[in-house]
Structures are given as C-alpha cells and as structure tokens.
C-alpha cells in the first residue's frame, strides 16, 4: 500500500532543538504510520557542507527537495524524511533520511552529533557516509563516531559484557555501508594498477602494524567499519560542475553536469535502487513505515531519558505494538467475513461452526503474517479468547434469529386456533378432539416450513407448552369424554411433552458436544500454527546467523592475511558466540505455556466466564521434548465437558490457576 499522504517535499522527522533535546515530529509520524508496506530506508551522514542533501535529491529523482546551501552554514537540522514510491519495487516505499551535518562549529555539542549518527544507523537499511577529497587518515579520523557505537547502543538488555555482545550482534542490526567520496580528483590506481572504488575502500581500511596508542587509535574506526557493517561499497565522484555553477546546482540540467560526476552518480543511484534491501529486524522481520515510526519514537525517548538505546528492548516494544495491532486486524477480518457470508439462521450448529472454523483460520493467518517476537503466544492466546467470544456471540445471535423467526411462523399458523379459543368453539362437547386436530395441523405445517434454524424444536416445545393449560381446560370441559378417558388423554399429553423435552435435551447435549469438539479443533490448530511459525522464525534466524558468521569468517581471514593473529582470535570468539546463541531456545516451554493458556481460556469461556486479559502463559511443569518439537503429552487436547453456567468445576479450575 502506497503512502496515504503524498509527500511532495521532505519534512522534519526528528527535530534537534538548541538544548540538545531530540523530538519526533507528529506530521512525519503520521505519514510513516500510514505506510503499511515494507520500507527501504537510505540514510546519509557526514560532515556539514559536504553536499549530502544533493545526493539524496538525486536518489529521489528530483532536482529540489532536501535543502541545499551555498554558504559555509549548515542547512539541515535534525533528521529529515522523504517517503516516495520505490522506483524499482512497486510494493515498497523508498524512505530517504537526510541528517544534520556532523562537526558543525556552531553547535559545539559532539554528543548530539553522536546521537544523530547512531539514529541514522538504527533507522536505515543502507547508510551512506559522505566525505570530501580522499579516504585518508584525516577522513577516517573524522569518522570517530563509529567507534563510539558500543557506548551509544546496546544490543542486549542483560548484564553480560556489552562490548563483546555488541561486537558479535551488531551485524544483525546494522545497515549496508556505502562510502561516497566527493570531489575526488585522483586516479584510482595502486602500484600502477587500476582498481575499483570498492578496492580503494578496502585498501584504506587495512590496519596499520604496531601497538602504539596512536596506531590503535587509527585502527579503531577501520576495525569498527569492518566488524559492524554487513557489506561495504565505495563510490567516488568528481565535482558536479565548476565552482561558479555550484551555487546554482539545483537549477543545472543534466548536460550542465560534469561527465566524471554524472556517470558515478547514475551508478550510485542505480546501485541503491536495485540492491538496497528492505529495513529488517533481527530474524528477518521486514519493517513497514508504521514500524519505522514506532522505532524512531522508541529510540528518541530512550535518548532523551538519558538511557542507552537497547536494540533488544526496542524490538520487543515494537513487537508488543505490532502484535496488538495484528490481533485487532485479525478480529476485524473475522467479523467482516462472518457478517458478510454467514446467513442466519443456520439449520445446524455444524453449519455455523464450519463457517467459523474457516474464518478463524483466515483470521489467525492474518495474525501470524504480522505477529513476531518472543512473547507471540501471549497475543495468540488473546486472539483465541476473542475469537471464541465472538463465535459464542454469533451462536447467540443465530439462536435469537432462529427463535424470532420460529415464533413468528407459529404465531401466524396458530392465529385461527387462537381465534377459536377466544370464541369458545373448542369449549363444547367433542371440542378437545377438534383442538388436538387443529394443533396437529399447525405442527405439521410448521415442520414443512424451511429456514427455521436451530431453535425450531425448542420454539415448538415452548409453543405447545403455552397451550398446555388451555388444552387441559378444554379436556376437562369436554362432556363426551369419561373421567377415565380424560385421565388417559392427560397421561398421553404428559408423555408427549416428556418426549419433546427429551428430544430437546438430546439436541442441546449434541450442541454442547459439538462446541467442545470445535474447541479441541481450535486448540490443535493454534498449537500447530504456532509450531510452524516458530520453526519458520528459527530457520530465518539460522540463515541470518549464517550470513553474519560468513561475514565474520571473511573478516577473520583478512585479519590473518594482514598479520593480526590476536585480533583474528578475538574474531573467532565472536563467531563462537554467534554459533552458540540459540534463537527461541525455550520453544517447547512456549508451546507448553500456550497449551495451558488455551486450555484455561477455552474452559472458562465454556463455563460462561470471561478470562481476564492478563491471563497469559506460565511454564508447564511437564517435561518437554527436544528444542522446537511439540510435546503432545504436554499439549493434550482433553477438555472438561462444559456446562451451561458456572459450576463447582469452574471454581476448582480457577483456584488451580490462582495456585499456579
């Protein structure tokens, strides 16, 4: 879905106030929150007055947009956003983030620069670092912000060694890295051999030999770039035009630009349009504009509160928001389909439960497509509870529609009988037999009427019961019958009433059995869906871990080649920590917890009680199987047979829940 609010020009996303406070702009938030499709987020960082905004305008396919300046004063403040239809992917939105220039002498707040740099990394899927001249020691020294990332960002919320954890896990969170070297006038050659921009970057990132403090300081930004960013690329650009024309850069036509600038500029744009990936969370979760807005808000709130942003906490907070929205969306879809396609009244309970089962599966599919995170089962249990309550509401509505229709039919059919009773035509000798014949005629006609629904027998029983006192009165007044005959007739009427009552009770018990079976089906299907979801998530995590490990192995080989065996050993430790990590290591516990929660939820609904929203899973004490396997013994589908109202069994179950 394309942005609902078209953006003709960029707007401020994160305002950088004079006191150093960062504020998320409501207008930009509103725009992002309305983008439900995946976003490809490209952010640009670099020193102020280095032409960052012009590059972003070119990526937008526009001459004007992000503010340019022709003086030494920086123009962009904070982080500005421009959401555009992606030029290569119809189902994606291209989100461009232009950041405030780093090192502006008018600010005098290097901490603020570090946060802008960190936010650009956290929000983007591709980060462009823009610099002037060449990649030399001065340029690398100015990239000192990257060396501060382990202090500015934590990946884990635990108390483990943050620096070690960050170094190993940052690759999961970090964007692809592109170094854009502006006003580059040198020949791309080393030892007389032509090289590519990428080779130029890798050559510049080689570590210097030695253990002095100065050399370690020089190597630090190189190491951080090599360790943290999953991919690296470099583009070099000559000046776009001669000095006199630079002040009117926005007005220049393509033919007015220098070929040595225009060609790499086009390559740069095509590379980003064609290869930049969607913004993703660890585990392969694709980020939408809505999610990006909530991430930005979470990070800014953490920074303003004086805390170090924790990526794990931010993802979990985002999961809470998205999962709650997924529950609402799934329920909305269920109700929409049920109201649109369920024709009331249904002739049988099976018919309604069949429709419910179909749309329950579709609603759960909607939920599973959007839900993610470590506490998925909590929201799934909430979804099941709400779906069961809505099913019961449709059952009640089905009964009511059927009952109303049946009563209307019986009222119409019995009009002549009621008139005769009022006129006293049955209060004469032989009247009782005429009354029975008329009543039998009504019953026969009633049974021939179609579309009565599931309350047909109950409505008939109530109708006959309503005529019971009249029938007894007419029977007693009928002079043609002896006392013995009247007694026999009264006994026959009682037997007929008992038979109808027995049929109704059996029908009602059959309905209860069907409801229990439907609950069993729900439980089994929900457990199976969660199992499949967790397996997919685990596989995505394994694949991502393998990509990270391959990146680390490549870096380790490079370190060994350069003669840094100690650093290669440290890299091997990072690889070991990554391989050791096990995503959803408690998957069996999660399955057991969901099983218990669903049992309790379905039981309480069956007892006519409403489970509290806070009733969420607790670990099941039964032993579970190997990681990720469903323990069917623990996830038994045995349910207590439900009764029409609260019972002693329900109270015992509630007490057991409290005790647990």
N, C-alpha and C positions, 0 to 999 in steps of 0.2 A: 504494500500500500504506500503510495507516494505521500509526502508531507501534506497534511491538510491545510497548512498555512504556507502559501508560496513565499519564498524568500528572494525578493528582487535584489537585496543587498545584505551584507553581513550585519550582525548585531552583537552586542557585547554578551558573552556567556558568563564570564567571571570578572567582576569589577575589582580592580586593585585600588583601594582607597588610600588617601595620603597617609593615614595612620598605620598602613600595612595590613589592614583587615581585608580579607577576600570575601566577596559577596556574589552569590549566584543570582543572575538576573532573571526575573519572573517571566519576561517576554520570551527569552531564549528557552527557558524551561518549558513553557507552554508549547513552543514549536517542537522541541525534541520529544516531549511526552506524547505528541500526536503522531509520531513516526513509529509504526509497529513493525516495519520491515527491517532487515539487517542493515547495519551501517558500516561503511568503510571509512575509517577516521584517519585523516592525514593531518598531523600537526607539524608546525615548523618552529624551530627555536634558533637562537643565535644572537650575536651582539647587536645592539641597536644601530640603526642606519646602515644596514648591510643588504637591503633590498629583499627582505623576506616576503613582504606583502605583495610585491610584484610577482614573485614565483607562485604565490597562492592564487592570484588573479588569473594567471595563465592556466593553472590547474582547473579553475572554474570555467575556463573557456571564455573569459571576459577580459576586456581592457581595464575596466574600472570595477571597484568593489571594495576590497580592503584598502584602507587609506595609505597612500604613498606620501612621501615628503621630499622636498628638495633642499632642506636645510639640515644643520647638524642636530636639530632637536628631534627626538623620537616621537612618532605619531601614535602608535598602537599602545594602549594601556590595558593591562589585564590580559584576558584571553577572549578573542572574538571568534564567532562561529558563522559559517555559511553552509546551509544544507541545500544540496542540489540533486537532481536526478543523476544517477551514476551514468556516465557516457557509454559504458560497456555492459553494464548489468541492469536490465530493466527492473528487476525485483530488489534492487539495493538503492540506498541513498548514500551519496558522497558527502561526508561531513568534513569541512576544512576548518582547521583551528589555527589562527594566526596569533602569536604570543607577543607579549611586550618584550622589547629588546633587552637583552641581558647587559649588565655593566653600564647602564645609563648613569652618568656622573651626577645628574640632577636628583637621583633618588637617594643615593647614599645608604642603601639598605640591601646588603648582599644576601641576607636571609630571605628576603622577599623574592629575589631572583631565583634562589634555590627552589622555593616552593612552586614558582611558575614553571621551572624546568621539570620538576617532579610531576606536576599535574599534566603537563604535555605528554610525558611518558605514560602515565597511568591511564589516560583517556584515549590514546591513539592506538591504531594498529600499524601505522607507518610513521616514523619520526624522521623529519628532515632537519639535519643540522646545517645551518647556513653560515659560511665564513668567507672571508675575503683573502685573496692573494694565493697562498700556498698552504699545504699541510706541513707545518714545521713545528719546532718546539714552542714557538710563541702561540701558534694556533692551538696546539694540544694543551698548553698551559691555561689558555682561556676556557678550555673545556673542563675545568676543575669541578664543575657542578656534578659531573657524572661520578666523581669519586666520593661525593657526599651522600649518594643514594642510600647506602646501607644505614645511614643515620637518619635519613628523612623518611624512609619507608621500611616497614616490617612486613614480611610475608606471612608469618605465623603469629598466633595470639598466645602461644605457650611461652614458658620461661626458658626454653632452650637457647643455646648460643645463637643469638640473632644473626651475627655476621656470617657464621657458617651456613645457617639455614637460608639466609637471603642469597648468598652467593650461589647456592645449589638450585634454589627455586625461582630466582628472578626471571630466568629464561621463559618460564611458563607465562609470566605476566607481561613481559616487555615486548615492545613493537619491533618491527624490522627497522634497521638503521640505514639512512641514506645521508652521506656527506655531500653537500652541494658547495663546491668551491667556486666562488665568484671572482670575476676579473682575473682569471687565470691566463697568463700570457706565456708560460714556459712550454717547452716541448715535452711531451710525455715519453721520456726516454730514460733508461738506466743502463749505464755502461754501453752506450751506443745502440741499445736495442729498444725498439718501440714497445710500449706497454699500454695496457688499458687503464681506465680510471680506477677500476677495482684493484688492479695490481699496484697502482700508485698508492691507494689507501692501505693495502696490506703491508707494503714496504714501509710506510710511515708508522704503522702500528707495531713494527718489530721492536722487541725490548732491547734496551741497552745493557751491555755487560757491566757488572760491578755491583758492589754492595754499599756504596756510599749513600748518605742520606739524600743527596741531590739526585743521584741516579734513580733511587727508589721513588722519589717524588715525581721524576719524569716518567717513570714506567707506570705509575698508578693509573692515569687516565687510559693508557693503552690497554692495561690489563682489564679494566672495568668494561671498556667497549668490547673487548674480545670475549669476556666471560658472560656478560649480561644479555647482549643483543643476539637473537637467534640467527639473524642474517645481516650482512653488511654490503653496501654498494656505494659507489662514488661517481659523481658527475662533475666535470669541470666545464666552466663557462667563461668565454671571453667577455669583454664589456659588450653590453647590448647595442651601444651607439657611442658616438664621440661625445666628449664632455659637454659640448654646447647643447646637445639634444637631450641629455639625460634628465634635465629639469622638466621636459615635456614627454616623458616616457609613456605616459598613459595615452597620449594622443598619436603616437607613432604607428604607422601602418607596418605590415609585415615586411614590405620591401625596404622600409627605412631602417630595419634592424640588421646588425652585422651577421653575415652567414655563420661565422665561428661562434656566435651566440645562439642563433636561431636553430641550428641543427641539433646541438646538445639539448637545447630547451625542449624541442619536439620529442627527442628521445626520452628525456626526463619525464615529460607528461605521459607519453605512451607507456613507459615502464610502470608508472604509478597506476594509471587507469587499468592496465592489463594484468598487473601482478599483485597489487596491494590486496591483502586479504581482509575479510570482514573482521571487525573487532571481536575478539573472543575472550572468554574467561577460561581459567584452567579446567581441563576436562573436555574442551571442545564446544562449550556453550556459546552459541552465536549471540552477540549483543544487538539489541534493537535500539532505536532512538530513545524509546521510553526508558530502557535500562541504562543507557548512557547518561541521561538526565539524572537519574537517581544515584548513579555512581559519582557524578560530579558533585552533587549535593552532599553525599556522604563524606567524600574526601575533604571538601571545603569545611564542613562542620568539624571534622577531626582536627584540621589545621588550626582553625580559629579557637578551638578549645585548648590548644597547647599540646595536644596529643600527637604522637607519630602515627600517621595513617597505617592501619593494618589491613593488608590486602585480603587476608582470610576473613576477617570480620566484615569488611566491605562487601565481599561476595556473599557472605551469609545473610547480611542485612538486605542485600538486593534480592536474594532468593526468597526471603520472607515476603517482600513486596510482590514479587512476580508470582509466587505460589498462591498467595491470597487472591491475586487478580485472576490466576488460572482457575481457581475454584469458582469464582464468580462467573467467569466466561463459560465454564463447563455447565454450570447450573442454568445459566441463561439459555444456552444452546438446548439443553434438555427440555426446559419448559417451552421454548419456541417450537420444537419438534412435536412434543406431546400435544400442545394446544392446536397445532396446525393439522396433525394427521390422526389423532385419536378421536374416533367418533363415539360419543357417549349416547346412550348406554351400550356397553358391550354385552353380548349374550352370555359370556362365561368369564370367570376370573382368569382362566388361561389366556384368553384373548388379550385382556388388559396387561397381564404380566409379560406376555410375549412382546407387546409393543414397548413396554417399559424396559425390558431387557435389551432390546435393540438400541434404544436411545440412551440407556445407561452406558452401554459400551461406547457409543459415539461420544457422549459427554466425557467419559473417562479418557478416551483418546485425545480429546481437546485438552484436557488437563495434563496428560502425560507429555503432550507435544511441547508444552510451555513450562512445566514444572522442573525444578532441578534443586540440587543442594543436599546437604547432609541430613536434613530433617523432612525429607519429602513425605515420609509415611504419616507425619502428623497432619499434613494438609490432605493427604489421600483419605485418611480416616474421617476428616471433617467433610470431605466431598461425599463419602459414602453415607454419612449421617444425614446430610441434607438431601441426598437423592432418595434415601429411604423415607424421609419425612414427606417429600414431595410425592413419592409413589403412594403413600398412605392417603395423602390429600386427594389424589386422583381417584383412589379407591372409594373414598368417602363421597366424592363428587359423583362418581359412577353410580354408587348406590342411591344417592339422592335423586339423580336424574331418572334412574330406573323407577324408584319408588313413586316419584311425582307422576311419571307417565302411566304407571300401572293404576294408580289411584284414579287418575283422570279417565282411563279406559273403563274401569269398574264403575265409576260414578255414572258415566254415560250409559253403560249397559244395564245398570240397575235402576235407571230412572223410572221405568214402567213399574218395577217391583215396588219401589218406594212410594210411588203414587197409589198403587193398590193397597199398600199397608195403611197409608194415610186415609184412604177412602173406606177401609174396613172390609174390602172384598174377600180377604182371607179369614176374617173372623166369623165364619159361618160353617155349618156342617160340611165336611169334605174340603174345607179351606186349607188345612195343613198339607194335604197331598198336592193341591194346586200350588201352594207356596214352595214345596220341595221341587216340583217340576219346573217352576219358573227360576228358582235358584240354580237348578242343574243346567237349565238352558243358558243362564248367564255364565256359568263356569265353562261350559263347552265353547261358547262364543269367545270367551276371554282367552282360552287356550289356543284358539285359532289366530289370535292377533299376534303379528310378528313385531320384533323390535322392542319387546318389553324389558329386556335386560335381566340382570342377575337377581333383582328383587321380586321377580314375578311370583314365586311361590310364597314368599313372606307377605307380599301385598294381598294375595288371595286368602292366606290364612287370617290376616287382620280383617279382611272384608267379611269372611264367614263368621269370625268371632264377633264382629259388630252386629251381626244379625242373630246371634245366638239367643239373646233374651226375647227378641220378637218371635223367633221360631218356637221357643218354649211356651210363650204366652198363647200363640196360635194353636199349638198342640193341645194345651190344656183346655182351650175353649171348643175344640172340635168334638161335637156331640156324637159323631159317627164312630168314634174310637172308644173301645173299652179301656178301663184302667190298666189292664194287663198289656193291651196293645200300646197304650201310651208309655208304659214303662219300657217295653221292648224298643220302641222308637227312640225314647230318650237315651237308652243304652247304645243304640246304633249311632246316634248323633255324637255321643261321647267317644265312641270307638273311632269314628271318622275324624273327629277333632284330634284325638291322640295320634292317629296315623299321620295326619298332616303335620302335627308338631314333630313327630319322629323324623319325617322326611326333611323338615326344615332344619332340625338339629344335625342330621347327617350332612345336609348340604353345607351348613355352616362349618362343621368339622372338616369337611373336604376343603373348604376355602382356607381354613387355618393351616391345614397340611400343605396346601399349595403355596401359601405365603412363607412357611418355613422352608420349603424346598427352594423357593426363589431366593431366600436369604442365604441358604447354603451355596447356591449358584453364584450369588454376588461375592461371597467370601472367597470362594475358589478362584473366580475370575480376577478379583482385585489382587489377590496374592500372586497369581500368575503374571499379571501385568506389571506389578512391582518387581518381581523377579526378573522379567525380561528387561525392564527399564534399567535396573541395577547392572545387569550383565552388559547392556549397551554402554552405560556410563563407564564401567570398569574397562571395557575394551577401548573406548575413546581415551581414557586416562593412560592405559598401557601404550597406545600408539603415540600419544603426546610425550610420555616419558621416554619412549624410544627415540623420538626426534631430538629431545633435549640431550639424551645420552650421546647420540651421534654427534651433536654439536660439541659436546664436551670432549669426546674422544678425538675429534678433529683438532680441537684446541690443544689437547694434551700432546698429540703428535707434533704439532707445530712448536710447542714449548721444548720438547725433547730435541727437535731439529735445531732449535736456536741455542741449545745447551743449558736450559734451565730445568735441570732434573728435579730440584726441590719443589719448584712451582708445578711441575708435571705430577709430582707425587701428591701435592695438595689437590690438584685437579682430579686425580684418581680417587681421592677421598670423597670429593663431591659426587663423582659418578657412583661410588658405592652407596652414598646416602640416598641418591635418587632411585637406584635399583632396589634399595631396601624398603623404601616407602611403599605402602600398600593402600591403595585407594579403597574406601569402604571396607576396611578390614573387619568391621563388625556387621557385615551384611546379614549373617544368619541371625544375629541378635535383633537387627532391624526387622527382619521378616517375622521373627517370633513376636516382637513388640506389636507389629501391625496386626498379626493374627489375634492377639489378645484384645487389642483395642476394637477390632471389628467384631469379635465375639460379643464384647460388652455392649458396643453400640447397637448391634442388631438385637441383642437380648432386651435391652432397655426399651427400644422402640416397640418391640413386640409386646412388652408389658404395659404399653400405653404411657411410658415415661419418656422424658426428653433428656438424653445425655448432655451434660454440661459441655460447652465449647472447650473447656480446659482439660477434658478427659482425653489425655494423649498417652502414647505407648510408654510402658515401663518394661525393662528387660524380663523376658520369660525365663524362669529358673531351669527349665528343662534343657538337657544337653542338645546342642545343635551339630549339624554335620560340618563337613569341610567348608571353608570360606566360599560364600556365594551360592551354596546349594540349599534348596528348600527342604527343611525338615518337616516332612508331612506328619510325623508323630506330634511335633510341637504345634503345627498349624492344623490341627484337627478341625473338621467341619461339623462335628457334633454340636447341635444346638438344643437348648432347653425348649420343649414344646410350649409355645406361647399361649396365654390365656387372654380373654377379652379385657381384663383390667389388672391393676396392681395386685400382687399376691404375696404370700409369705416367701415364696421362692425368689421373687424380685427383691424383697428386703434382704434376704440372705445374700443374694448376689451383690447388692450394694454394699453390705457390710464387708464382704470379701474384698471388694475393690478398695474400700477405705483402709482395710488392714494392710493391703499390698502397698 
